[in-house]
Amino acid sequence: MKITALAGGIGGGRFLRGLLRAVPDAEVTVIGNTADDIKLHGLHVSPDLDTVMYTLGGGVHEDQGWGRAEETFSVAEELAAYGAHPQWFTLGDRDIATHLVRTQMLAAGYPLSAVTEALCDRWLRHLPGRGVRLLPMTDDRVETHVVITEDGQSRAVHFQEWWVRIHAKVPADRIVLTGIESATAAPGVLEAIAAADVILLPPSNPVVSIGPILAVAGVRDAVASSGAPVVGLSPIIGTAPVRGMADAVLTTAGVDVTPVGVAGMFSDLLDGWLVHESDAASVAPVEALGIRCRAVPLLMHDVDATAAMAREALDLAEGVRGGQRNET
Amino acid sequence: MKITALAGGIGGGRFLRGLLRAVPDAEVTVIGNTADDIKLHGLHVSPDLDTVMYTLGGGVHEDQGWGRAEETFSVAEELAAYGAHPQWFTLGDRDIATHLVRTQMLAAGYPLSAVTEALCDRWLRHLPGRGVRLLPMTDDRVETHVVITEDGQSRAVHFQEWWVRIHAKVPADRIVLTGIESATAAPGVLEAIAAADVILLPPSNPVVSIGPILAVAGVRDAVASSGAPVVGLSPIIGTAPVRGMADAVLTTAGVDVTPVGVAGMFSDLLDGWLVHESDAASVAPVEALGIRCRAVPLLMHDVDATAAMAREALDLAEGVRGGQRNET
């Protein structure tokens, strides 16, 4: 079975780990968000790609959900001693090695997709089963900027600054995907969507993780025109994100912070949608959007619980296969 | 008193620390060798500048003589796990922060001299006394390459590779200063030589540290035409370098590995030369070159011993002031 998933960072990585546990023999391709990539201290940092890579490869800081296990911070201490900016984003030493390899390869002319493949050769090559292929959504530079108003002045900050420094406490007036107009899908992305038996949307941030991937030229169309069932998992339980601050960006995007609201963002794509068991009341409104819906446990407490979620998603995909999508 | 010194790494840094102890009120300008600079993992590394900076600033690994105290190696471990090359040069985490700042500033268009000033703002600004100004010999790229013969094949390797990986065990057929023809002195270098009351050559490697500095256009002439006394300290005691592998490059340069041989390399410049107390027999041959010579303790056991060496050098400079140089 070929599974293609569109993934952000923490939620994406954790879900994918459960997916691999559930179907170790599947051929999984992950299309990762790169719109929160950022240059820090001259290093090209790809937070979402790295979170997926570290999580699947066993190198992630488990409690934190991102960054490296057994991390040290000597470089960051020294950068602070030099007064180097920005100081609101702390890079760990082990993590920096990843960025050094990436930055050097990019400087040598390799596209991000080739760099990601090289980095994943360390982390994902030895996984059991068929393994995972991690593709950046694009090799072009796309950056999510958040327009905020401070002291009556409107200004745009990089998403990471809004998220990490401002903690999303200043409302986002607008979210702008800088560079998205000219970005083309990275090699293999459209092909992986076209070839998929199932397309999954893990419980990632719908606005700043899944949104940018779908905004890359051709990606949304490829998903919409794929013959494969498309199934997503709600990142919202009740009226709040399971983790992170997705509510802040959903509000900016004019989307209800509910499982139904998020499903509505992708109603042109979704065949199935999983909501949390406590959101059973959402099933009917989601199905009214023409999307098959089930209420199941959606808390990724551990890999087993997450594998069960992945099985539910695949089961729902199986249920819609030959169903509504083939009718359209 | 204005003192200008031409310095390599370990020997230079240690001598300068003694000099500052000896004459804390002197205005010291150090012209540092940059010909062993190297790009590693995309980072611009300036080993000699950093060794001087860390040594004078109190951040050096004392026993080792270079690199940072309390260093950690998480980045290097990870780079090795990625299989990143070269693996024969290990960068410490704290040290990497310096290279990140340098590399980013260079990429932003600042010349190495401005970068060095910015880095030294952390390390040298708070020194007691008049402090020290550290200038790179040039803002242009100069690299010392060593031509070696392996398996009958002649090839050039970066000096660092020959020194660190090969441990100078394969003889150097030739030493080439790549880029030296077009290199110009960094801002302040010629001025610091012209303005000096005393010019010192610390016990640095005469071929690959002092040699490249003097080879930058205008530097050797500026030293030769300076009215200030020029005094050096022999890096060779008996027939061996006090530290390092200077003998290997002296042989390649066709210079006797003796205090007299090294003095002869700079006989057009030197007014005074200090040899170690055990080399009293060298005094007469050095003086036969027209260079005032004294045999004194030259082992830099500690800062006090080194300060005594610096006093001897300044005393010798005072002795020749108004002496032979003014006669010429």
Interface residues (C-beta under 8 A of the other chain):
Chain A: H41 G42 L43 E71 T72 S74 V75 A76 E77 E78 L79 A81 Y82 G83 A84 G92 D93 R94 I96 A97 T98 L100 V101 T103 Q104 A107 L119 R122
Chain B: H41 G42 L43 E71 T72 S74 V75 A76 E77 E78 L79 A81 Y82 G83 A84 G92 D93 R94 I96 A97 T98 L100 V101 T103 Q104 A107 L119 R122
